[in-house]
Amino acid sequence: MPYFHVQFGVSGGGFAHLIEDEHKFPLHFGQEIIAGTLKLDFCKGQSEALPEQTKRADEFKQLYEPFQFEKLKQRMETIEQEKIKLQKEKDVEEEVPFSLEWMKAHNIATESSSNTQSTDKQPTNQSQNL
């Protein structure tokens, strides 16, 4: 038996109609329902200008923008990447409590500068060690 079904949202609710005699049932019933939902006159036809159609289509898209799965997924991935980046920066700050600039400003010798000083003092010719 033919039927017509419209579901309102993901949380349930909707409309179902069994078509007992399809010869008496309007051929454009679904289009009439959708036109009524969009506050359009079904009999009006396609006399609406293209800029008006584009404007209404854009408004319709904006209604569903919060539910765009791909965009929502991208936003969640971006947030997750930012969290990871911030955590890495925090970990680096915890590992190195003082910056190299701070250490130089306070005349604190770094490991690399003490290594270069000690290598400068070592003899270059092995015969001198004897």
DSSP file (Angstrom, degrees, kcal/mol; ACC not computed):
  #  RESIDUE AA STRUCTURE BP1 BP2  ACC     N-H-->O    O-->H-N    N-H-->O    O-->H-N    TCO  KAPPA ALPHA  PHI   PSI    X-CA   Y-CA   Z-CA
    1    1 A M              0   0    0      0, 0.0    19,-0.1     0, 0.0     2,-0.0   0.000 360.0 360.0 360.0 129.5    0.0    0.0    0.0
    2    2 A P        +     0   0    0      0, 0.0    17,-2.6     0, 0.0     2,-0.3  -0.316 360.0 176.5 -69.9 153.9    1.5    3.4   -0.9
    3    3 A Y  E     -A   18   0A   0     15,-0.2     2,-0.4     2,-0.0    15,-0.2  -0.957  26.8-133.7-150.2 166.3    2.1    6.0    1.7
    4    4 A F  E     -A   17   0A   0     13,-2.4    13,-2.8    -2,-0.3     2,-0.4  -0.996  25.7-175.7-126.4 133.2    3.6    9.4    2.3
    5    5 A H  E     +A   16   0A   0     -2,-0.4     2,-0.4    11,-0.2    11,-0.2  -0.993  12.2 179.5-135.6 136.8    6.0   10.1    5.2
    6    6 A V  E     -A   15   0A   0      9,-3.1     9,-3.5    -2,-0.4     2,-0.5  -0.998  14.1-154.9-132.3 130.1    7.7   13.2    6.6
    7    7 A Q  E     -A   14   0A   0     -2,-0.4     2,-0.9     7,-0.3     7,-0.3  -0.903   7.2-147.2-107.4 133.7   10.0   13.2    9.6
    8    8 A F        -     0   0    0      5,-2.3     3,-0.2    -2,-0.5     4,-0.1  -0.826  61.9 -39.9-101.4  97.4   10.4   16.3   11.7
    9    9 A G  S    S-     0   0    0     -2,-0.9     3,-0.4     1,-0.2    -1,-0.0  -0.026  75.6 -77.1  78.7 176.2   14.0   16.4   13.1
   10   10 A V  S    S+     0   0    0      1,-0.2    -1,-0.2    -3,-0.1     3,-0.1   0.620 118.2  70.4 -89.2 -14.7   16.1   13.6   14.5
   11   11 A S  S    S-     0   0    0      1,-0.3     2,-0.2    -3,-0.2    -1,-0.2   0.442 110.7-100.5 -85.4   2.4   14.4   13.4   17.9
   12   12 A G  S    S+     0   0    0     -3,-0.4    -1,-0.3     1,-0.2    -4,-0.0  -0.583  71.0 113.0 111.9-175.0   11.2   11.9   16.4
   13   13 A G        +     0   0    0     -2,-0.2    -5,-2.3    -3,-0.1     2,-0.3   0.271  33.4 136.0  81.8 146.7    7.8   13.2   15.4
   14   14 A G  E     -A    7   0A   0     -7,-0.3     2,-0.4     2,-0.0    -7,-0.3  -0.984  46.2 -84.1 170.4-161.9    6.6   13.4   11.9
   15   15 A F  E     +A    6   0A   0     -9,-3.5    -9,-3.1    -2,-0.3     2,-0.4  -1.000  30.0 179.9-140.6 132.2    3.7   12.8    9.6
   16   16 A A  E     -A    5   0A   0     -2,-0.4     2,-0.4   -11,-0.2   -11,-0.2  -0.998   2.4-175.5-133.6 139.5    2.6    9.6    7.8
   17   17 A H  E     -A    4   0A   0    -13,-2.8   -13,-2.4    -2,-0.4     2,-0.4  -0.972  18.1-142.0-138.3 121.5   -0.4    9.2    5.5
   18   18 A L  E     -A    3   0A   0     -2,-0.4     2,-0.9   -15,-0.2   -15,-0.2  -0.660  17.1-139.2 -79.4 134.1   -1.6    5.9    4.0
   19   19 A I        +     0   0    0    -17,-2.6     3,-0.3    -2,-0.4    -1,-0.0  -0.829  25.2 175.3 -98.5 104.4   -2.8    6.4    0.5
   20   20 A E  S    S+     0   0    0     -2,-0.9     2,-0.5     1,-0.3    -1,-0.2   0.931  77.5  22.1 -77.4 -46.3   -5.9    4.2    0.1
   21   21 A D    >>  -     0   0    0      1,-0.1     3,-1.5     2,-0.0     4,-0.7  -0.870  67.3-170.8-124.9  97.8   -6.9    5.2   -3.4
   22   22 A E  T 34 S+     0   0    0     -2,-0.5     3,-0.2    -3,-0.3    -1,-0.1   0.711  83.5  64.3 -65.0 -19.1   -3.9    6.6   -5.2
   23   23 A H  T 34 S+     0   0    0      1,-0.2    -1,-0.3    -3,-0.1     4,-0.1   0.783 107.6  42.0 -73.0 -25.8   -6.1    7.8   -8.1
   24   24 A K  T <4 S+     0   0    0     -3,-1.5    -1,-0.2     2,-0.1    -2,-0.2   0.524  96.2  97.2 -94.0  -7.7   -7.8   10.2   -5.8
   25   25 A F  S  < S-     0   0    0     -4,-0.7     2,-0.1    -3,-0.2    -6,-0.0  -0.661  87.1-104.9 -85.9 134.2   -4.6   11.3   -4.1
   26   26 A P    >   -     0   0    0      0, 0.0     3,-1.3     0, 0.0     4,-0.2  -0.337  20.4-140.6 -60.7 133.2   -3.0   14.5   -5.4
   27   27 A L  T 3  S+     0   0    0      1,-0.3     3,-0.3     2,-0.1     4,-0.1   0.830 101.6  43.5 -62.3 -34.2    0.1   13.8   -7.5
   28   28 A H  T 3> S+     0   0    0      1,-0.2     4,-2.5     2,-0.1    -1,-0.3  -0.046  73.9 125.9-104.1  30.4    2.0   16.7   -6.0
   29   29 A F  H <> S+     0   0    0     -3,-1.3     4,-2.1     1,-0.2    -1,-0.2   0.918  75.1  47.7 -56.8 -48.3    1.0   16.2   -2.4
   30   30 A G  H  > S+     0   0    0     -3,-0.3     4,-2.5     1,-0.2    -1,-0.2   0.901 112.0  49.5 -61.1 -42.6    4.6   16.1   -1.1
   31   31 A Q  H  > S+     0   0    0      1,-0.2     4,-2.7     2,-0.2    -1,-0.2   0.879 109.4  52.4 -64.7 -37.3    5.5   19.3   -3.1
   32   32 A E  H  X S+     0   0    0     -4,-2.5     4,-2.2     2,-0.2    -1,-0.2   0.903 110.2  48.4 -64.3 -40.3    2.4   21.0   -1.6
   33   33 A I  H  X S+     0   0    0     -4,-2.1     4,-2.2     2,-0.2    -2,-0.2   0.938 113.9  45.5 -65.0 -47.4    3.5   20.1    1.9
   34   34 A I  H  X S+     0   0    0     -4,-2.5     4,-2.2     1,-0.2    -2,-0.2   0.912 112.4  51.4 -63.8 -42.5    7.1   21.3    1.4
   35   35 A A  H  <>S+     0   0    0     -4,-2.7     5,-3.4     1,-0.2    -1,-0.2   0.905 110.5  49.3 -61.2 -40.9    5.9   24.5   -0.2
   36   36 A G  H ><5S+     0   0    0     -4,-2.2     3,-1.1     3,-0.2    -1,-0.2   0.892 109.3  51.8 -64.7 -39.3    3.6   25.1    2.7
   37   37 A T  H 3<5S+     0   0    0     -4,-2.2    -2,-0.2     1,-0.3    -1,-0.2   0.877 112.5  45.4 -63.5 -38.2    6.4   24.5    5.2
   38   38 A L  T 3<5S-     0   0    0     -4,-2.2    -1,-0.3    -5,-0.2    -2,-0.2   0.342 117.0-115.5 -87.6   6.7    8.6   27.0    3.3
   39   39 A K  T < 5 +     0   0    0     -3,-1.1     2,-0.3     1,-0.2    -3,-0.2   0.906  69.2 139.1  59.6  45.0    5.7   29.5    3.1
   40   40 A L      < -     0   0    0     -5,-3.4     2,-0.8    -8,-0.1    -1,-0.2  -0.839  60.2-116.8-114.7 154.9    5.5   29.3   -0.6
   41   41 A D    >   -     0   0    0     -2,-0.3     3,-1.3     1,-0.2     4,-0.5  -0.838  21.0-155.6 -90.1 115.1    2.4   29.2   -2.9
   42   42 A F  G >  S+     0   0    0     -2,-0.8     3,-0.8     1,-0.3    -1,-0.2   0.861  93.1  51.9 -61.0 -36.1    2.7   25.8   -4.6
   43   43 A C  G 3  S+     0   0    0      1,-0.2    -1,-0.3    -3,-0.1    -2,-0.0   0.629  88.5  83.7 -75.7 -12.7    0.5   27.1   -7.5
   44   44 A K  G <  S-     0   0    0     -3,-1.3     3,-0.4     1,-0.2    -1,-0.2   0.831  78.7-164.9 -62.6 -33.5    2.8   30.1   -8.0
   45   45 A G    <   -     0   0    0     -3,-0.8     3,-0.3    -4,-0.5    -1,-0.2  -0.459  45.8 -37.3  82.3-155.8    5.2   28.2  -10.1
   46   46 A Q  S    S+     0   0    0      1,-0.2    -1,-0.2    -2,-0.1    -2,-0.0  -0.169  90.5 119.9-101.0  37.7    8.8   29.4  -11.0
   47   47 A S        +     0   0    0     -3,-0.4     2,-0.2     2,-0.0    -1,-0.2   0.530  42.6 111.1 -82.3  -3.2    8.1   33.1  -11.4
   48   48 A E  S    S-     0   0    0     -3,-0.3     5,-0.0     1,-0.1     2,-0.0  -0.508  74.7-113.8 -72.5 136.2   10.5   34.0   -8.6
   49   49 A A     >  -     0   0    0     -2,-0.2     4,-2.3     1,-0.1     3,-0.3  -0.294  23.1-113.0 -69.0 154.0   13.6   35.8   -9.8
   50   50 A L  H  > S+     0   0    0      1,-0.2     4,-2.8     2,-0.2     5,-0.2   0.887 114.9  53.4 -58.3 -44.6   17.0   34.1   -9.5
   51   51 A P  H  > S+     0   0    0      0, 0.0     4,-2.3     0, 0.0    -1,-0.2   0.894 110.5  48.7 -59.7 -36.9   18.4   36.6   -6.9
   52   52 A E  H  > S+     0   0    0     -3,-0.3     4,-2.4     2,-0.2    -2,-0.2   0.913 111.8  48.6 -66.9 -42.1   15.4   36.0   -4.7
   53   53 A Q  H  X S+     0   0    0     -4,-2.3     4,-2.5     2,-0.2    -1,-0.2   0.920 112.1  49.2 -62.2 -43.6   15.8   32.2   -5.1
   54   54 A T  H  X S+     0   0    0     -4,-2.8     4,-2.4     2,-0.2    -2,-0.2   0.910 110.7  50.3 -63.0 -42.9   19.5   32.5   -4.2
   55   55 A K  H  X S+     0   0    0     -4,-2.3     4,-2.2    -5,-0.2    -1,-0.2   0.931 112.8  45.6 -61.6 -46.3   18.7   34.6   -1.2
   56   56 A R  H  X S+     0   0    0     -4,-2.4     4,-2.2     1,-0.2    -1,-0.2   0.875 111.7  52.2 -67.1 -36.2   16.1   32.2    0.1
   57   57 A A  H  X S+     0   0    0     -4,-2.5     4,-2.3     2,-0.2    -1,-0.2   0.906 109.6  49.6 -65.2 -40.6   18.4   29.2   -0.5
   58   58 A D  H  X S+     0   0    0     -4,-2.4     4,-2.2     2,-0.2    -2,-0.2   0.905 110.6  49.9 -63.9 -41.6   21.2   30.9    1.4
   59   59 A E  H  X S+     0   0    0     -4,-2.2     4,-1.3     1,-0.2    -1,-0.2   0.903 110.5  50.5 -62.1 -40.8   18.8   31.6    4.3
   60   60 A F  H  X S+     0   0    0     -4,-2.2     4,-0.9     1,-0.2    -2,-0.2   0.902 109.3  50.8 -64.0 -41.5   17.7   28.0    4.2
   61   61 A K  H >X S+     0   0    0     -4,-2.3     3,-0.7     1,-0.2     4,-0.5   0.891 105.6  56.4 -62.3 -40.1   21.3   26.8    4.3
   62   62 A Q  H >< S+     0   0    0     -4,-2.2     3,-0.7     1,-0.2    -1,-0.2   0.829  98.8  61.1 -63.6 -31.6   22.1   29.0    7.3
   63   63 A L  H 3< S+     0   0    0     -4,-1.3    -1,-0.2     1,-0.2    -2,-0.2   0.863 112.4  37.6 -60.7 -34.8   19.3   27.3    9.3
   64   64 A Y  H X< S+     0   0    0     -4,-0.9     3,-1.4    -3,-0.7    -1,-0.2   0.384  86.1 102.9-100.0   2.9   21.1   24.0    9.0
   65   65 A E  G X< S+     0   0    0     -3,-0.7     3,-1.7    -4,-0.5    -1,-0.2   0.884  77.2  55.8 -54.5 -44.6   24.7   25.4    9.4
   66   66 A P  G 3  S+     0   0    0      0, 0.0    -1,-0.3     0, 0.0    -2,-0.1   0.718 108.1  50.9 -63.6 -16.8   25.0   24.2   13.0
   67   67 A F  G <  S+     0   0    0     -3,-1.4     2,-0.7    -4,-0.1    -2,-0.2   0.313  72.8 125.5-104.3   8.5   24.2   20.6   11.9
   68   68 A Q    <>  -     0   0    0     -3,-1.7     4,-2.5    -4,-0.2     5,-0.2  -0.576  47.7-158.6 -69.7 109.5   26.7   20.4    9.1
   69   69 A F  H  > S+     0   0    0     -2,-0.7     4,-2.8     1,-0.2     5,-0.2   0.908  85.5  49.1 -61.1 -46.4   28.5   17.2   10.1
   70   70 A E  H  > S+     0   0    0      1,-0.2     4,-2.4     2,-0.2    -1,-0.2   0.909 114.0  45.3 -63.5 -42.4   31.7   17.8    8.1
   71   71 A K  H  > S+     0   0    0      2,-0.2     4,-2.4     1,-0.2    -1,-0.2   0.897 113.9  49.7 -68.5 -38.8   32.1   21.4    9.3
   72   72 A L  H  X S+     0   0    0     -4,-2.5     4,-2.3     2,-0.2    -2,-0.2   0.910 111.0  50.1 -63.6 -41.7   31.4   20.3   12.9
   73   73 A K  H  X S+     0   0    0     -4,-2.8     4,-2.4    -5,-0.2    -2,-0.2   0.914 110.6  49.3 -62.5 -43.9   34.0   17.5   12.5
   74   74 A Q  H  X S+     0   0    0     -4,-2.4     4,-2.5     1,-0.2    -2,-0.2   0.902 110.5  50.5 -63.0 -41.4   36.6   19.9   11.2
   75   75 A R  H  X S+     0   0    0     -4,-2.4     4,-2.3     1,-0.2    -1,-0.2   0.914 110.9  48.8 -63.1 -41.7   35.9   22.3   14.1
   76   76 A M  H  X S+     0   0    0     -4,-2.3     4,-2.3     2,-0.2    -2,-0.2   0.902 111.6  49.3 -65.2 -40.8   36.3   19.5   16.6
   77   77 A E  H  X S+     0   0    0     -4,-2.4     4,-2.5     2,-0.2    -2,-0.2   0.905 110.9  50.4 -64.4 -41.1   39.6   18.4   15.0
   78   78 A T  H  X S+     0   0    0     -4,-2.5     4,-2.3     2,-0.2    -2,-0.2   0.918 110.9  48.7 -62.6 -43.7   40.9   21.9   15.0
   79   79 A I  H  X S+     0   0    0     -4,-2.3     4,-2.2     1,-0.2    -2,-0.2   0.913 111.6  49.9 -62.1 -42.8   40.0   22.3   18.7
   80   80 A E  H  X S+     0   0    0     -4,-2.3     4,-2.2     1,-0.2    -2,-0.2   0.904 110.4  49.8 -63.9 -41.7   41.7   19.0   19.5
   81   81 A Q  H  X S+     0   0    0     -4,-2.5     4,-2.5     1,-0.2    -1,-0.2   0.895 110.1  50.8 -64.0 -39.7   44.9   20.0   17.6
   82   82 A E  H  X S+     0   0    0     -4,-2.3     4,-2.7     2,-0.2    -2,-0.2   0.894 108.9  51.6 -64.2 -39.6   45.0   23.3   19.5
   83   83 A K  H  X S+     0   0    0     -4,-2.2     4,-2.4     2,-0.2    -2,-0.2   0.927 111.2  47.2 -61.9 -44.8   44.7   21.4   22.8
   84   84 A I  H  X S+     0   0    0     -4,-2.2     4,-2.4     2,-0.2    -2,-0.2   0.917 112.7  49.6 -63.0 -43.8   47.6   19.1   21.8
   85   85 A K  H  X S+     0   0    0     -4,-2.5     4,-2.4     1,-0.2    -2,-0.2   0.925 112.1  47.3 -61.8 -45.7   49.7   22.2   20.7
   86   86 A L  H  X S+     0   0    0     -4,-2.7     4,-2.3     1,-0.2    -1,-0.2   0.888 111.4  51.4 -63.9 -38.6   49.0   24.0   24.0
   87   87 A Q  H  X S+     0   0    0     -4,-2.4     4,-2.6     2,-0.2    -1,-0.2   0.905 109.7  49.7 -65.7 -40.6   49.8   20.9   26.0
   88   88 A K  H  X S+     0   0    0     -4,-2.4     4,-2.3     2,-0.2    -2,-0.2   0.919 111.4  48.9 -63.1 -42.8   53.1   20.5   24.2
   89   89 A E  H  X S+     0   0    0     -4,-2.4     4,-2.2     1,-0.2    -2,-0.2   0.898 111.8  49.3 -62.7 -39.6   54.0   24.1   24.8
   90   90 A K  H  X S+     0   0    0     -4,-2.3     4,-2.1     2,-0.2    -2,-0.2   0.910 109.7  51.4 -65.6 -42.2   53.1   23.7   28.5
   91   91 A D  H  X S+     0   0    0     -4,-2.6     4,-2.0     1,-0.2    -2,-0.2   0.904 110.0  49.5 -61.5 -41.5   55.2   20.6   28.7
   92   92 A V  H  X S+     0   0    0     -4,-2.3     4,-2.3     1,-0.2    -1,-0.2   0.907 109.7  51.3 -64.6 -42.0   58.2   22.5   27.2
   93   93 A E  H  < S+     0   0    0     -4,-2.2    -1,-0.2     1,-0.2    -2,-0.2   0.876 110.5  49.2 -62.9 -36.9   57.7   25.3   29.7
   94   94 A E  H  < S+     0   0    0     -4,-2.1    -1,-0.2     1,-0.2    -2,-0.2   0.865 111.9  48.3 -70.7 -35.3   57.7   22.9   32.6
   95   95 A E  H  < S+     0   0    0     -4,-2.0    -2,-0.2     1,-0.3    -1,-0.2   0.889 119.6  37.7 -71.3 -39.3   60.9   21.1   31.3
   96   96 A V     <  +     0   0    0     -4,-2.3    -1,-0.3    -5,-0.1    -4,-0.0  -0.858  66.1 178.0-116.3  93.9   62.8   24.4   30.8
   97   97 A P  S    S+     0   0    0      0, 0.0     2,-0.4     0, 0.0    -1,-0.1   0.792  70.6  43.9 -70.1 -25.6   61.9   26.8   33.6
   98   98 A F  S    S-     0   0    0      4,-0.0     2,-0.1     3,-0.0     0, 0.0  -0.950  82.2-128.7-122.2 140.1   64.3   29.5   32.4
   99   99 A S     >  -     0   0    0     -2,-0.4     4,-2.1     1,-0.1     5,-0.2  -0.395  25.7-113.4 -79.4 162.2   64.8   30.7   28.8
  100  100 A L  H  > S+     0   0    0      1,-0.2     4,-2.4     2,-0.2     5,-0.2   0.873 118.9  54.3 -61.7 -38.5   68.2   30.9   27.2
  101  101 A E  H  > S+     0   0    0      2,-0.2     4,-2.4     1,-0.2    -1,-0.2   0.907 107.7  49.6 -63.1 -41.3   67.8   34.7   27.0
  102  102 A W  H  > S+     0   0    0      2,-0.2     4,-1.4     1,-0.2    -2,-0.2   0.908 110.8  50.0 -63.3 -41.9   67.1   34.9   30.8
  103  103 A M  H  <>S+     0   0    0     -4,-2.1     5,-3.0     1,-0.2    -2,-0.2   0.904 112.1  47.2 -65.3 -41.1   70.2   32.7   31.5
  104  104 A K  H ><5S+     0   0    0     -4,-2.4     3,-1.5     1,-0.2    -1,-0.2   0.901 109.3  54.5 -65.8 -40.0   72.4   35.0   29.4
  105  105 A A  H 3<5S+     0   0    0     -4,-2.4    -1,-0.2     1,-0.3    -2,-0.2   0.800 112.2  43.7 -64.5 -28.1   71.0   38.1   31.0
  106  106 A H  T 3<5S-     0   0    0     -4,-1.4    -1,-0.3    -5,-0.1    -2,-0.2   0.178 114.6-115.6-102.6  16.0   71.9   36.7   34.5
  107  107 A N  T < 5 +     0   0    0     -3,-1.5     2,-0.6     1,-0.2    -3,-0.2   0.864  58.7 157.6  53.4  42.4   75.3   35.5   33.4
  108  108 A I      < -     0   0    0     -5,-3.0    -1,-0.2    -6,-0.1     2,-0.2  -0.877  41.7-126.1 -98.2 123.4   74.5   31.9   34.0
  109  109 A A        -     0   0    0     -2,-0.6     2,-0.2     1,-0.1    -5,-0.0  -0.454  22.6-143.3 -70.0 134.5   76.8   29.6   31.9
  110  110 A T     >  -     0   0    0     -2,-0.2     4,-2.0     1,-0.1     5,-0.2  -0.515  24.3-107.6 -91.9 167.1   74.9   27.1   29.8
  111  111 A E  H  > S+     0   0    0      1,-0.2     4,-1.8     2,-0.2     5,-0.1   0.890 118.4  51.9 -61.7 -40.5   76.0   23.6   29.2
  112  112 A S  H  > S+     0   0    0      1,-0.2     4,-1.7     2,-0.2    -1,-0.2   0.880 109.4  48.9 -68.0 -36.9   77.0   24.3   25.6
  113  113 A S  H  > S+     0   0    0      1,-0.2     4,-1.7     2,-0.2    -1,-0.2   0.871 111.0  50.0 -71.7 -34.2   79.2   27.4   26.6
  114  114 A S  H  X S+     0   0    0     -4,-2.0     4,-2.0     1,-0.2    -1,-0.2   0.835 108.8  53.7 -71.1 -30.8   81.0   25.4   29.3
  115  115 A N  H  X S+     0   0    0     -4,-1.8     4,-1.9     2,-0.2    -2,-0.2   0.898 108.5  48.2 -67.6 -40.3   81.7   22.6   26.8
  116  116 A T  H  X S+     0   0    0     -4,-1.7     4,-1.5     1,-0.2    -2,-0.2   0.867 110.8  51.5 -70.3 -33.7   83.3   25.0   24.3
  117  117 A Q  H  X S+     0   0    0     -4,-1.7     4,-1.0     1,-0.2    -1,-0.2   0.916 111.0  47.1 -68.0 -41.1   85.4   26.5   27.1
  118  118 A S  H  X S+     0   0    0     -4,-2.0     4,-0.6     1,-0.2    -2,-0.2   0.849 110.8  51.6 -70.9 -32.9   86.7   23.1   28.2
  119  119 A T  H  < S+     0   0    0     -4,-1.9     3,-0.5     1,-0.2    -1,-0.2   0.817 104.3  58.2 -73.2 -28.1   87.5   21.9   24.7
  120  120 A D  H  < S+     0   0    0     -4,-1.5    -1,-0.2     1,-0.2    -2,-0.2   0.828 104.6  51.6 -67.4 -30.4   89.5   25.1   24.1
  121  121 A K  H  < S+     0   0    0     -4,-1.0    -1,-0.2    -3,-0.2    -2,-0.2   0.654  88.1  99.1 -82.9 -15.1   91.8   24.3   27.0
  122  122 A Q  S  < S-     0   0    0     -4,-0.6     2,-0.1    -3,-0.5    -3,-0.0  -0.467  84.7-103.3 -74.1 144.2   92.5   20.7   25.8
  123  123 A P        -     0   0    0      0, 0.0    -1,-0.1     0, 0.0    -2,-0.1  -0.375  21.4-154.4 -67.0 144.3   95.9   20.2   24.0
  124  124 A T  S    S+     0   0    0      1,-0.1     2,-0.5    -4,-0.1    -2,-0.0   0.736  78.4  61.2 -90.4 -25.6   95.6   19.8   20.3
  125  125 A N    >   -     0   0    0      1,-0.1     3,-1.1     2,-0.0     4,-0.4  -0.901  69.0-152.1-107.5 127.4   98.8   17.8   19.8
  126  126 A Q  G >  S+     0   0    0     -2,-0.5     3,-1.0     1,-0.2     4,-0.4   0.755  92.1  68.2 -69.6 -23.4   99.1   14.5   21.5
  127  127 A S  G >  S+     0   0    0      1,-0.3     3,-0.8     2,-0.2    -1,-0.2   0.756  90.6  63.5 -67.9 -22.6  102.9   14.7   21.7
  128  128 A Q  G <  S+     0   0    0     -3,-1.1    -1,-0.3     1,-0.2    -2,-0.2   0.756  92.5  63.8 -71.9 -23.3  102.5   17.5   24.2
  129  129 A N  G <         0   0    0     -3,-1.0    -1,-0.2    -4,-0.4    -2,-0.2   0.705 360.0 360.0 -73.0 -19.9  100.8   15.1   26.7
  130  130 A L    <         0   0    0     -3,-0.8    -1,-0.2    -4,-0.4    -2,-0.1   0.459 360.0 360.0 -75.2 360.0  103.9   13.0   27.0
